[in-house]
């Protein structure tokens, strides 16, 4: 089983969007039994909160199923549990590398790196642009699944 943990700052916008987009791509490929896909935060700010309404709205608009969930922070155990620890931006990657130092298994990656890009997935909490965030996440998840 391939285990993926998507990580962003608060676990209410980008990482749950990536979690549910990837779950849908995997389902459409008929491979859902091959994957465990979750998401988490580097911070504690939103722990227990459900997905941001902007993310829910965009997922509904794109026909991506999702479920109620509670934001959670990354844990020490996540490093051993997951095969891929996928950051949305350089700040997330920085904190993940500090949390799980050293990353001896090279599990920490940035989502858009699978699409050959080094830029961040912008945080719609600040930009308000859930459309662009969705497009970037879809591009990254599609390339990631092709790699797998």
Buried (B, 14 or more C-beta within 10 A) or exposed (E): EBBBBBBBBBBBBBBBBBBBBBBBBBEEEEEBEEBBBBBBBBBEEBBEBBBBEBBBEBBEEBEBEBEEBEBBBBEEEBBEEBBBBBBBBEBBBEBBBEBBEEBEEEBBBBBBBBBEBEEBBBBBBEEEBBEEBBEBBBBBBBBBBEEB
